Amino acid sequence: MFDIGFWELALIGVVALLVVGPDRLPGLARTVGLWVGRIRRYVTTVRDDIEREIQADELKKLLEKPDELSALQDIVDETTGTISDAKKDFAGVEKDAEELMSGETTDRSGSSQTLGSVDETGADTLTPEAAATAIAEAASAPADVPAQAPDQTLDEAVQDTEPDERRSR
């Protein structure tokens, strides 16, 4: 704003000291500081108001240009169509998975016997849905690994280390 350097401020301070005197200089400095603060706040408020008005004018100009809004509307419509297509595809996959799950037969071990379909050559092909089902069943099956008991309890381990500590002393 103003280009006032150190030496200009020092000169103003010396002149103020000579004119006002050392007794009233602190009060004058306080009053000047309050006024400078008020002026800065006022300038900041005016600047913010001007920026808000400029933004409002830009928005009004944007609304007056229907070409740009139609381009945005086209993008929104395209995105909405893509989302609806994805929902339909997901519903189809979900329906196929439910049909596959209801068409499976299980034996006594709980593993499914229908893992895929038979292609025109007569060979079994594994579908992704069937593979996912088989993996889920394998993960949920109980493990046949027995739990191992610890060799000794914590108290026994502590008692075993006590003589070693006494020996090291």
Backbone as JSON Lines, residues from 0, in Angstrom:
{"i":0,"aa":"M","n":[0.84,-1.17,0.0],"ca":[0.0,0.0,0.0],"c":[0.89,1.24,0.0]}
{"i":1,"aa":"F","n":[1.4,1.62,1.15],"ca":[2.35,2.72,1.21],"c":[3.73,2.12,1.27]}
{"i":2,"aa":"D","n":[4.67,2.77,0.6],"ca":[6.03,2.25,0.59],"c":[6.84,3.02,1.63]}
{"i":3,"aa":"I","n":[6.69,2.62,2.89],"ca":[7.39,3.29,3.98],"c":[8.41,2.3,4.53]}
{"i":4,"aa":"G","n":[9.66,2.67,4.52],"ca":[10.73,1.82,5.0],"c":[11.07,2.11,6.46]}
{"i":5,"aa":"F","n":[12.14,1.47,6.93],"ca":[12.55,1.61,8.31],"c":[12.97,3.04,8.65]}
{"i":6,"aa":"W","n":[13.76,3.66,7.78],"ca":[14.27,5.0,8.09],"c":[13.16,6.04,8.1]}
{"i":7,"aa":"E","n":[12.15,5.87,7.23],"ca":[11.0,6.79,7.25],"c":[10.25,6.66,8.56]}
{"i":8,"aa":"L","n":[10.06,5.41,9.03],"ca":[9.38,5.21,10.32],"c":[10.2,5.78,11.47]}
{"i":9,"aa":"A","n":[11.51,5.62,11.43],"ca":[12.37,6.17,12.49],"c":[12.26,7.7,12.51]}
{"i":10,"aa":"L","n":[12.27,8.35,11.34],"ca":[12.14,9.8,11.25],"c":[10.78,10.27,11.8]}
{"i":11,"aa":"I","n":[9.7,9.54,11.46],"ca":[8.37,9.89,11.98],"c":[8.35,9.75,13.5]}
{"i":12,"aa":"G","n":[9.0,8.69,14.03],"ca":[9.05,8.48,15.48],"c":[9.81,9.6,16.19]}
{"i":13,"aa":"V","n":[10.93,10.06,15.63],"ca":[11.71,11.14,16.25],"c":[10.92,12.44,16.24]}
{"i":14,"aa":"V","n":[10.25,12.74,15.11],"ca":[9.45,13.98,15.02],"c":[8.29,13.91,16.01]}
{"i":15,"aa":"A","n":[7.63,12.73,16.12],"ca":[6.52,12.58,17.06],"c":[7.02,12.75,18.49]}
{"i":16,"aa":"L","n":[8.2,12.24,18.8],"ca":[8.76,12.38,20.15],"c":[9.03,13.83,20.48]}
{"i":17,"aa":"L","n":[9.53,14.59,19.51],"ca":[9.81,16.01,19.75],"c":[8.53,16.82,19.85]}
{"i":18,"aa":"V","n":[7.54,16.51,19.01],"ca":[6.31,17.32,18.99],"c":[5.41,16.96,20.17]}
{"i":19,"aa":"V","n":[5.16,15.68,20.42],"ca":[4.2,15.25,21.44],"c":[4.86,15.2,22.82]}
{"i":20,"aa":"G","n":[6.06,14.75,22.87],"ca":[6.75,14.61,24.16],"c":[6.74,13.17,24.62]}
{"i":21,"aa":"P","n":[7.7,12.85,25.51],"ca":[7.82,11.45,25.93],"c":[6.68,10.97,26.83]}
{"i":22,"aa":"D","n":[5.95,11.89,27.48],"ca":[4.88,11.47,28.38],"c":[3.64,11.0,27.61]}
{"i":23,"aa":"R","n":[3.29,11.71,26.55],"ca":[2.06,11.38,25.81],"c":[2.31,10.49,24.59]}
{"i":24,"aa":"L","n":[3.55,10.14,24.27],"ca":[3.86,9.32,23.09],"c":[3.25,7.92,23.17]}
{"i":25,"aa":"P","n":[3.29,7.19,24.31],"ca":[2.67,5.85,24.34],"c":[1.17,5.88,24.08]}
{"i":26,"aa":"G","n":[0.47,6.88,24.62],"ca":[-0.97,7.0,24.37],"c":[-1.26,7.29,22.91]}
{"i":27,"aa":"L","n":[-0.42,8.16,22.3],"ca":[-0.58,8.48,20.89],"c":[-0.35,7.24,20.03]}
{"i":28,"aa":"A","n":[0.69,6.46,20.36],"ca":[0.99,5.24,19.61],"c":[-0.17,4.25,19.7]}
{"i":29,"aa":"R","n":[-0.77,4.13,20.89],"ca":[-1.91,3.23,21.08],"c":[-3.1,3.67,20.23]}
{"i":30,"aa":"T","n":[-3.38,4.96,20.24],"ca":[-4.5,5.5,19.47],"c":[-4.28,5.31,17.97]}
{"i":31,"aa":"V","n":[-3.05,5.59,17.5],"ca":[-2.74,5.4,16.09],"c":[-2.88,3.92,15.72]}
{"i":32,"aa":"G","n":[-2.44,3.03,16.57],"ca":[-2.56,1.59,16.32],"c":[-4.01,1.16,16.2]}
{"i":33,"aa":"L","n":[-4.89,1.69,17.09],"ca":[-6.31,1.36,17.01],"c":[-6.92,1.83,15.69]}
{"i":34,"aa":"W","n":[-6.58,3.07,15.28],"ca":[-7.12,3.61,14.04],"c":[-6.62,2.84,12.82]}
{"i":35,"aa":"V","n":[-5.35,2.46,12.83],"ca":[-4.8,1.68,11.72],"c":[-5.5,0.33,11.63]}
{"i":36,"aa":"G","n":[-5.77,-0.31,12.77],"ca":[-6.48,-1.58,12.79],"c":[-7.89,-1.45,12.24]}
{"i":37,"aa":"R","n":[-8.59,-0.39,12.64],"ca":[-9.95,-0.16,12.13],"c":[-9.95,0.06,10.62]}
{"i":38,"aa":"I","n":[-8.97,0.83,10.14],"ca":[-8.9,1.1,8.7],"c":[-8.61,-0.2,7.94]}
{"i":39,"aa":"R","n":[-7.72,-1.03,8.46],"ca":[-7.41,-2.31,7.79],"c":[-8.65,-3.21,7.73]}
{"i":40,"aa":"R","n":[-9.4,-3.29,8.84],"ca":[-10.61,-4.11,8.84],"c":[-11.63,-3.58,7.84]}
{"i":41,"aa":"Y","n":[-11.77,-2.27,7.76],"ca":[-12.7,-1.68,6.81],"c":[-12.29,-1.98,5.37]}
{"i":42,"aa":"V","n":[-11.02,-1.84,5.07],"ca":[-10.53,-2.13,3.72],"c":[-10.74,-3.6,3.37]}
{"i":43,"aa":"T","n":[-10.49,-4.5,4.32],"ca":[-10.7,-5.93,4.1],"c":[-12.17,-6.22,3.83]}
{"i":44,"aa":"T","n":[-13.06,-5.61,4.59],"ca":[-14.5,-5.81,4.39],"c":[-14.94,-5.33,3.01]}
{"i":45,"aa":"V","n":[-14.46,-4.15,2.6],"ca":[-14.82,-3.62,1.29],"c":[-14.29,-4.53,0.18]}
{"i":46,"aa":"R","n":[-13.06,-5.01,0.32],"ca":[-12.47,-5.89,-0.68],"c":[-13.26,-7.2,-0.8]}
{"i":47,"aa":"D","n":[-13.68,-7.78,0.33],"ca":[-14.47,-9.01,0.31],"c":[-15.82,-8.78,-0.36]}
{"i":48,"aa":"D","n":[-16.45,-7.62,-0.08],"ca":[-17.73,-7.31,-0.71],"c":[-17.57,-7.19,-2.23]}
{"i":49,"aa":"I","n":[-16.52,-6.54,-2.67],"ca":[-16.29,-6.39,-4.11],"c":[-16.06,-7.75,-4.76]}
{"i":50,"aa":"E","n":[-15.29,-8.64,-4.11],"ca":[-15.04,-9.97,-4.66],"c":[-16.33,-10.77,-4.77]}
{"i":51,"aa":"R","n":[-17.21,-10.67,-3.75],"ca":[-18.5,-11.36,-3.8],"c":[-19.36,-10.85,-4.95]}
{"i":52,"aa":"E","n":[-19.36,-9.55,-5.18],"ca":[-20.14,-8.99,-6.29],"c":[-19.6,-9.45,-7.63]}
{"i":53,"aa":"I","n":[-18.28,-9.53,-7.76],"ca":[-17.68,-10.0,-9.01],"c":[-18.06,-11.45,-9.26]}
{"i":54,"aa":"Q","n":[-18.03,-12.28,-8.23],"ca":[-18.42,-13.68,-8.39],"c":[-19.89,-13.8,-8.76]}
{"i":55,"aa":"A","n":[-20.73,-12.98,-8.16],"ca":[-22.16,-13.02,-8.5],"c":[-22.37,-12.62,-9.96]}
{"i":56,"aa":"D","n":[-21.64,-11.62,-10.44],"ca":[-21.75,-11.22,-11.85],"c":[-21.29,-12.34,-12.77]}
{"i":57,"aa":"E","n":[-20.21,-13.04,-12.4],"ca":[-19.73,-14.15,-13.22],"c":[-20.76,-15.26,-13.3]}
{"i":58,"aa":"L","n":[-21.44,-15.55,-12.18],"ca":[-22.48,-16.57,-12.19],"c":[-23.66,-16.16,-13.07]}
{"i":59,"aa":"K","n":[-24.02,-14.88,-13.02],"ca":[-25.11,-14.4,-13.87],"c":[-24.75,-14.55,-15.34]}
{"i":60,"aa":"K","n":[-23.52,-14.22,-15.69],"ca":[-23.08,-14.36,-17.08],"c":[-23.07,-15.83,-17.5]}
{"i":61,"aa":"L","n":[-22.7,-16.72,-16.59],"ca":[-22.67,-18.14,-16.9],"c":[-24.09,-18.66,-17.15]}
{"i":62,"aa":"L","n":[-25.05,-18.19,-16.37],"ca":[-26.43,-18.62,-16.55],"c":[-27.02,-18.09,-17.85]}
{"i":63,"aa":"E","n":[-26.5,-16.99,-18.35],"ca":[-27.0,-16.43,-19.59],"c":[-26.49,-17.18,-20.81]}
{"i":64,"aa":"K","n":[-25.47,-17.99,-20.65],"ca":[-24.91,-18.77,-21.76],"c":[-25.45,-20.2,-21.7]}
{"i":65,"aa":"P","n":[-26.51,-20.5,-22.45],"ca":[-27.1,-21.84,-22.37],"c":[-26.24,-22.91,-23.03]}
{"i":66,"aa":"D","n":[-25.34,-22.54,-23.94],"ca":[-24.49,-23.53,-24.61],"c":[-23.61,-24.27,-23.61]}
{"i":67,"aa":"E","n":[-23.01,-23.54,-22.69],"ca":[-22.14,-24.17,-21.7],"c":[-22.95,-25.03,-20.75]}
{"i":68,"aa":"L","n":[-24.16,-24.58,-20.4],"ca":[-25.0,-25.37,-19.51],"c":[-25.49,-26.64,-20.2]}
{"i":69,"aa":"S","n":[-25.76,-26.56,-21.51],"ca":[-26.21,-27.76,-22.21],"c":[-25.09,-28.8,-22.28]}
{"i":70,"aa":"A","n":[-23.85,-28.35,-22.42],"ca":[-22.71,-29.27,-22.42],"c":[-22.6,-29.97,-21.06]}
{"i":71,"aa":"L","n":[-22.8,-29.22,-19.99],"ca":[-22.77,-29.82,-18.65],"c":[-23.93,-30.8,-18.49]}
{"i":72,"aa":"Q","n":[-25.11,-30.45,-19.01],"ca":[-26.27,-31.32,-18.9],"c":[-26.04,-32.61,-19.68]}
{"i":73,"aa":"D","n":[-25.37,-32.53,-20.83],"ca":[-25.05,-33.73,-21.61],"c":[-24.13,-34.66,-20.83]}
{"i":74,"aa":"I","n":[-23.16,-34.08,-20.15],"ca":[-22.24,-34.89,-19.33],"c":[-22.99,-35.57,-18.2]}
{"i":75,"aa":"V","n":[-23.9,-34.84,-17.56],"ca":[-24.7,-35.41,-16.47],"c":[-25.58,-36.54,-16.99]}
{"i":76,"aa":"D","n":[-26.22,-36.34,-18.15],"ca":[-27.08,-37.37,-18.73],"c":[-26.28,-38.63,-19.1]}
{"i":77,"aa":"E","n":[-25.1,-38.42,-19.67],"ca":[-24.26,-39.56,-20.03],"c":[-23.82,-40.35,-18.8]}
{"i":78,"aa":"T","n":[-23.46,-39.64,-17.75],"ca":[-23.06,-40.3,-16.51],"c":[-24.23,-41.06,-15.9]}
{"i":79,"aa":"T","n":[-25.41,-40.46,-15.92],"ca":[-26.59,-41.13,-15.38],"c":[-26.89,-42.4,-16.17]}
{"i":80,"aa":"G","n":[-26.76,-42.36,-17.51],"ca":[-26.97,-43.54,-18.33],"c":[-25.97,-44.64,-18.03]}
{"i":81,"aa":"T","n":[-24.72,-44.26,-17.84],"ca":[-23.69,-45.25,-17.52],"c":[-23.97,-45.92,-16.18]}
{"i":82,"aa":"I","n":[-24.42,-45.13,-15.22],"ca":[-24.73,-45.69,-13.9],"c":[-25.91,-46.64,-13.99]}
{"i":83,"aa":"S","n":[-26.95,-46.27,-14.74],"ca":[-28.11,-47.15,-14.85],"c":[-27.74,-48.44,-15.58]}
{"i":84,"aa":"D","n":[-26.87,-48.37,-16.61],"ca":[-26.41,-49.58,-17.29],"c":[-25.64,-50.49,-16.34]}
{"i":85,"aa":"A","n":[-24.81,-49.89,-15.51],"ca":[-24.03,-50.67,-14.54],"c":[-24.96,-51.34,-13.53]}
{"i":86,"aa":"K","n":[-26.01,-50.64,-13.11],"ca":[-26.98,-51.24,-12.17],"c":[-27.68,-52.43,-12.82]}
{"i":87,"aa":"K","n":[-28.06,-52.31,-14.11],"ca":[-28.71,-53.42,-14.8],"c":[-27.77,-54.61,-14.91]}
{"i":88,"aa":"D","n":[-26.51,-54.35,-15.26],"ca":[-25.54,-55.43,-15.37],"c":[-25.33,-56.12,-14.03]}
{"i":89,"aa":"F","n":[-25.26,-55.34,-12.97],"ca":[-25.08,-55.9,-11.63],"c":[-26.29,-56.74,-11.24]}
{"i":90,"aa":"A","n":[-27.49,-56.27,-11.56],"ca":[-28.7,-57.04,-11.25],"c":[-28.7,-58.36,-12.01]}
{"i":91,"aa":"G","n":[-28.25,-58.36,-13.27],"ca":[-28.17,-59.59,-14.04],"c":[-27.18,-60.57,-13.45]}
{"i":92,"aa":"V","n":[-26.02,-60.08,-13.05],"ca":[-25.01,-60.95,-12.44],"c":[-25.53,-61.49,-11.11]}
{"i":93,"aa":"E","n":[-26.21,-60.66,-10.34],"ca":[-26.76,-61.09,-9.06],"c":[-27.81,-62.17,-9.28]}
{"i":94,"aa":"K","n":[-28.66,-62.01,-10.3],"ca":[-29.68,-63.0,-10.61],"c":[-29.04,-64.31,-11.03]}
{"i":95,"aa":"D","n":[-28.0,-64.25,-11.88],"ca":[-27.3,-65.46,-12.3],"c":[-26.67,-66.17,-11.11]}
{"i":96,"aa":"A","n":[-26.11,-65.41,-10.18],"ca":[-25.5,-66.01,-9.0],"c":[-26.54,-66.7,-8.13]}
{"i":97,"aa":"E","n":[-27.71,-66.08,-7.98],"ca":[-28.78,-66.69,-7.18],"c":[-29.27,-67.98,-7.84]}
{"i":98,"aa":"E","n":[-29.41,-67.97,-9.17],"ca":[-29.83,-69.18,-9.88],"c":[-28.79,-70.27,-9.72]}
{"i":99,"aa":"L","n":[-27.54,-69.9,-9.8],"ca":[-26.47,-70.88,-9.65],"c":[-26.47,-71.46,-8.24]}
{"i":100,"aa":"M","n":[-26.66,-70.61,-7.25],"ca":[-26.67,-71.06,-5.86],"c":[-27.86,-71.98,-5.6]}
{"i":101,"aa":"S","n":[-29.02,-71.69,-6.17],"ca":[-30.2,-72.52,-5.93],"c":[-30.14,-73.81,-6.72]}
{"i":102,"aa":"G","n":[-29.39,-73.88,-7.82],"ca":[-29.3,-75.07,-8.66],"c":[-28.24,-76.04,-8.2]}
{"i":103,"aa":"E","n":[-27.43,-75.73,-7.24],"ca":[-26.35,-76.61,-6.78],"c":[-26.89,-77.67,-5.84]}
{"i":104,"aa":"T","n":[-26.3,-78.85,-5.89],"ca":[-26.62,-79.89,-4.93],"c":[-25.36,-80.14,-4.12]}
{"i":105,"aa":"T","n":[-25.56,-80.43,-2.85],"ca":[-24.41,-80.65,-1.98],"c":[-24.45,-82.07,-1.46]}
{"i":106,"aa":"D","n":[-23.26,-82.65,-1.25],"ca":[-23.19,-83.97,-0.66],"c":[-22.96,-83.82,0.84]}
{"i":107,"aa":"R","n":[-22.65,-84.93,1.52],"ca":[-22.53,-84.88,2.97],"c":[-21.36,-84.03,3.44]}
{"i":108,"aa":"S","n":[-20.31,-83.87,2.68],"ca":[-19.15,-83.1,3.12],"c":[-19.38,-81.61,2.98]}
{"i":109,"aa":"G","n":[-20.43,-81.21,2.3],"ca":[-20.73,-79.8,2.2],"c":[-20.12,-79.14,0.98]}
{"i":110,"aa":"S","n":[-19.37,-79.87,0.17],"ca":[-18.8,-79.27,-1.02],"c":[-19.8,-79.39,-2.16]}
{"i":111,"aa":"S","n":[-19.83,-78.4,-3.02],"ca":[-20.8,-78.41,-4.11],"c":[-20.34,-79.35,-5.21]}
{"i":112,"aa":"Q","n":[-21.33,-79.99,-5.87],"ca":[-20.98,-80.9,-6.95],"c":[-21.05,-80.2,-8.3]}
{"i":113,"aa":"T","n":[-21.8,-79.11,-8.4],"ca":[-21.92,-78.4,-9.65],"c":[-20.97,-77.21,-9.61]}
{"i":114,"aa":"L","n":[-19.83,-77.34,-10.26],"ca":[-18.85,-76.26,-10.24],"c":[-18.81,-75.49,-11.54]}
{"i":115,"aa":"G","n":[-19.48,-75.92,-12.52],"ca":[-19.43,-75.23,-13.79],"c":[-20.48,-75.76,-14.72]}
{"i":116,"aa":"S","n":[-20.2,-75.64,-15.99],"ca":[-21.13,-76.13,-16.99],"c":[-20.35,-77.0,-17.98]}
{"i":117,"aa":"V","n":[-21.09,-77.73,-18.77],"ca":[-20.47,-78.61,-19.76],"c":[-20.54,-77.89,-21.09]}
{"i":118,"aa":"D","n":[-19.39,-77.71,-21.75],"ca":[-19.38,-77.03,-23.05],"c":[-19.71,-78.02,-24.16]}
{"i":119,"aa":"E","n":[-19.64,-77.59,-25.44],"ca":[-20.03,-78.45,-26.56],"c":[-19.11,-79.64,-26.75]}
{"i":120,"aa":"T","n":[-17.89,-79.61,-26.21],"ca":[-16.98,-80.75,-26.34],"c":[-17.25,-81.8,-25.28]}
{"i":121,"aa":"G","n":[-18.07,-81.46,-24.28],"ca":[-18.37,-82.42,-23.22],"c":[-17.49,-82.23,-22.01]}
{"i":122,"aa":"A","n":[-16.58,-81.29,-22.04],"ca":[-15.68,-81.06,-20.9],"c":[-16.32,-80.06,-19.93]}
{"i":123,"aa":"D","n":[-16.03,-80.26,-18.64],"ca":[-16.54,-79.32,-17.64],"c":[-15.75,-78.02,-17.71]}
{"i":124,"aa":"T","n":[-16.46,-76.89,-17.68],"ca":[-15.79,-75.58,-17.62],"c":[-16.18,-74.94,-16.31]}
{"i":125,"aa":"L","n":[-15.25,-74.28,-15.69],"ca":[-15.47,-73.65,-14.39],"c":[-15.88,-72.21,-14.6]}
{"i":126,"aa":"T","n":[-17.07,-71.85,-14.13],"ca":[-17.54,-70.47,-14.24],"c":[-17.0,-69.67,-13.08]}
{"i":127,"aa":"P","n":[-16.86,-68.35,-13.22],"ca":[-16.35,-67.54,-12.12],"c":[-17.25,-67.6,-10.89]}
{"i":128,"aa":"E","n":[-18.55,-67.66,-11.09],"ca":[-19.46,-67.73,-9.95],"c":[-19.26,-69.03,-9.17]}
{"i":129,"aa":"A","n":[-19.1,-70.15,-9.92],"ca":[-18.91,-71.44,-9.27],"c":[-17.57,-71.47,-8.54]}
{"i":130,"aa":"A","n":[-16.55,-70.86,-9.13],"ca":[-15.25,-70.83,-8.47],"c":[-15.32,-70.03,-7.18]}
{"i":131,"aa":"A","n":[-16.04,-68.91,-7.21],"ca":[-16.17,-68.09,-6.01],"c":[-16.93,-68.85,-4.93]}
{"i":132,"aa":"T","n":[-17.95,-69.59,-5.32],"ca":[-18.71,-70.37,-4.36],"c":[-17.83,-71.46,-3.74]}
{"i":133,"aa":"A","n":[-17.05,-72.13,-4.56],"ca":[-16.18,-73.19,-4.06],"c":[-15.14,-72.64,-3.09]}
{"i":134,"aa":"I","n":[-14.6,-71.48,-3.4],"ca":[-13.61,-70.86,-2.52],"c":[-14.26,-70.47,-1.19]}
{"i":135,"aa":"A","n":[-15.47,-69.93,-1.25],"ca":[-16.16,-69.53,-0.03],"c":[-16.46,-70.74,0.84]}
{"i":136,"aa":"E","n":[-16.89,-71.86,0.22],"ca":[-17.17,-73.05,1.0],"c":[-15.91,-73.61,1.62]}
{"i":137,"aa":"A","n":[-14.8,-73.57,0.89],"ca":[-13.55,-74.08,1.42],"c":[-13.06,-73.22,2.6]}
{"i":138,"aa":"A","n":[-13.3,-71.94,2.51],"ca":[-12.86,-71.05,3.58],"c":[-13.71,-71.23,4.83]}
{"i":139,"aa":"S","n":[-14.99,-71.56,4.65],"ca":[-15.87,-71.68,5.81],"c":[-15.83,-73.08,6.42]}
{"i":140,"aa":"A","n":[-15.21,-74.05,5.76],"ca":[-15.13,-75.41,6.28],"c":[-14.25,-75.43,7.52]}
{"i":141,"aa":"P","n":[-14.63,-76.24,8.52],"ca":[-13.81,-76.29,9.73],"c":[-12.47,-76.95,9.43]}
{"i":142,"aa":"A","n":[-11.47,-76.45,10.07],"ca":[-10.12,-76.98,9.87],"c":[-9.96,-78.26,10.67]}
{"i":143,"aa":"D","n":[-9.25,-79.23,10.13],"ca":[-9.01,-80.5,10.81],"c":[-7.73,-80.47,11.62]}
{"i":144,"aa":"V","n":[-7.13,-79.31,11.83],"ca":[-5.89,-79.2,12.57],"c":[-6.23,-79.04,14.05]}
{"i":145,"aa":"P","n":[-5.78,-79.96,14.9],"ca":[-6.09,-79.83,16.33],"c":[-5.3,-78.7,16.95]}
{"i":146,"aa":"A","n":[-5.91,-78.08,17.95],"ca":[-5.21,-77.01,18.67],"c":[-4.14,-77.64,19.54]}
{"i":147,"aa":"Q","n":[-2.94,-77.06,19.54],"ca":[-1.84,-77.61,20.31],"c":[-1.81,-76.93,21.67]}
{"i":148,"aa":"A","n":[-1.65,-77.74,22.67],"ca":[-1.55,-77.21,24.02],"c":[-0.12,-76.76,24.24]}
{"i":149,"aa":"P","n":[0.07,-75.68,25.0],"ca":[1.44,-75.24,25.26],"c":[2.17,-76.28,26.11]}
{"i":150,"aa":"D","n":[3.48,-76.36,25.93],"ca":[4.29,-77.34,26.64],"c":[4.29,-77.09,28.14]}
{"i":151,"aa":"Q","n":[4.3,-75.82,28.54],"ca":[4.31,-75.51,29.95],"c":[3.54,-74.21,30.18]}
{"i":152,"aa":"T","n":[3.07,-74.04,31.37],"ca":[2.3,-72.84,31.69],"c":[3.26,-71.69,31.96]}
{"i":153,"aa":"L","n":[2.69,-70.51,32.09],"ca":[3.5,-69.32,32.34],"c":[4.17,-69.4,33.7]}
{"i":154,"aa":"D","n":[3.45,-69.92,34.69],"ca":[4.04,-70.05,36.04],"c":[5.23,-70.99,36.02]}
{"i":155,"aa":"E","n":[5.12,-72.1,35.28],"ca":[6.24,-73.03,35.19],"c":[7.43,-72.39,34.51]}
{"i":156,"aa":"A","n":[7.17,-71.58,33.48],"ca":[8.26,-70.92,32.78],"c":[8.96,-69.93,33.69]}
{"i":157,"aa":"V","n":[8.19,-69.22,34.51],"ca":[8.79,-68.26,35.44],"c":[9.61,-68.99,36.47]}
{"i":158,"aa":"Q","n":[9.09,-70.12,36.97],"ca":[9.84,-70.88,37.98],"c":[11.12,-71.45,37.4]}
{"i":159,"aa":"D","n":[11.1,-71.82,36.12],"ca":[12.31,-72.36,35.49],"c":[13.38,-71.3,35.34]}
{"i":160,"aa":"T","n":[13.02,-70.04,35.18],"ca":[14.03,-69.0,34.97],"c":[14.59,-68.48,36.27]}
{"i":161,"aa":"E","n":[13.89,-68.66,37.38],"ca":[14.38,-68.13,38.65],"c":[15.74,-68.71,39.05]}
{"i":162,"aa":"P","n":[15.98,-70.01,38.97],"ca":[17.31,-70.53,39.34],"c":[18.41,-69.99,38.43]}
{"i":163,"aa":"D","n":[18.11,-69.74,37.15],"ca":[19.12,-69.21,36.25],"c":[19.54,-67.82,36.7]}
{"i":164,"aa":"E","n":[18.57,-67.01,37.17],"ca":[18.93,-65.66,37.63],"c":[19.79,-65.72,38.87]}
{"i":165,"aa":"R","n":[19.52,-66.68,39.74],"ca":[20.32,-66.78,40.96],"c":[21.75,-67.24,40.63]}
{"i":166,"aa":"R","n":[21.87,-68.09,39.63],"ca":[23.19,-68.58,39.25],"c":[24.03,-67.46,38.65]}
{"i":167,"aa":"S","n":[23.39,-66.53,37.92],"ca":[24.15,-65.47,37.27],"c":[24.66,-64.45,38.26]}
{"i":168,"aa":"R","n":[24.1,-64.38,39.45],"ca":[24.54,-63.4,40.46],"c":[25.78,-63.83,41.06]}
